[in-house]
Amino acid sequence: MTNQEYIIREIEQKDNTQLAFVVRNVILEMGAPTVGTAYEDKATDQLFETYQKEKAIYFVLEHQNNILGGAGIAKLDNFEGNVCELQKMYFLPEARGKGLGSKLINICLEKAKEFGFKRCYLETLAYMNGAVKLYKKNGFQNLEKSMGNTRHYSCDIWMIKDL
């Protein structure tokens, strides 16, 4: 498969079920906790509706009418400041290692700049080595503690990037 066979587009309501499947399966695959992560978020089942607000957008990665992943940008919850959060970035195994993660991050960060955000924050888990490596490759730097309150208390890596 070549990258030309993949489509990155804005989420549609019909994507909710497939995306919830992707998010939860990747969390289980990685052995991540099912509490204190996106696994238990009500928003995971309603990603289209969740991103229907100002300065928020979610993109899906599609291949042959199947959703293989996605990521979104929204204002960082419970934080005063012009900071967005890269949210719910998950890829099924067949989409990994093809440069699509960096491509999706760049699309999200360009949109964040358009929205006027100055920095982008994210949270992940230390043992999600591939994700941490991807974020560092794309200019994110480690923080010593979390920002805002995403309610993802199981996450133990916090990162930031100036836009």
Secondary structure, 3 states (H helix, E strand, C coil): CCHHHCEEEECCHHHHHHHHHHHHHHHHHCCCCCCCCHHHCHHHHCHHHHCCCCCCEEEEEEECCEEEEEEEEEECCCCCCCEEEEEEEEECHHHCCCCHHHHHHHHHHHHHHHHCCCEEEEEECCCCHHHHHHHHHCCCEEECCCCCCCCCCCCCEEEEEEC
